[in-house]
Amino acid sequence: MPGQPEGERPAHVVLIGMMGAGKSTVAALLGERLGRPVLDTDVAIEERTRRSVRSIFEVDGEDAFRTLERAAVLDALAAATPSVISVGGGALADGGGRDLVAGATVVWLRARPETLATRLRGDEDRPLLDGDALERLRVLGDERRESYAAAADIVVDVDDLSPAAVAEHIVGAVAP
Ligand code: S3P
């Protein structure tokens, strides 16, 4: 819960960052390495609504998606078992995110827009990237940089790292 004192909630690892940064892939690897459950807010939203992220954006609009996303983030953070939580790129991007994840270790997977665009070439699942994906990634990245930085305890520059190397780096930073 937001505002819950540190130490009274499990020390989740929360992965944040732009679309294409590798959050879901790294979360899966990290879950294996740390022996923790993996939670993914986009997956949770799709399971709960039985609809795709694209359909929710197109039919109900982005605000409706953000409401679902906020609930999914809170649900994930409320998990009793220390988990690895991958959140969609827009979660924690509005500046208020640090309070939401107080007590968790937040890792920002940071990447250049060019890296993200290359990785997401041909992707049809992300409505915010329709049109000129590289330009959209540049604009969104600029808008979100400060919020990601404010929320993050750890920053990993992932441009030249494999998902396994990113996971290894995080294990080194969070393992007791
Ligand atoms: C979004 C990122 C997506 C998904 C939705 C919106 C964003 O998740 O939540 O398309 O606003 O950056 P990923 O970051 O997992 O791609």
Residues whose N, C-alpha, C, O or C-beta is under 5 A from the ligand:
A	BS01	S3P	G17 M18 M19 G20 D42 V53 V87 G88 G89 G90 D125 R126 P127
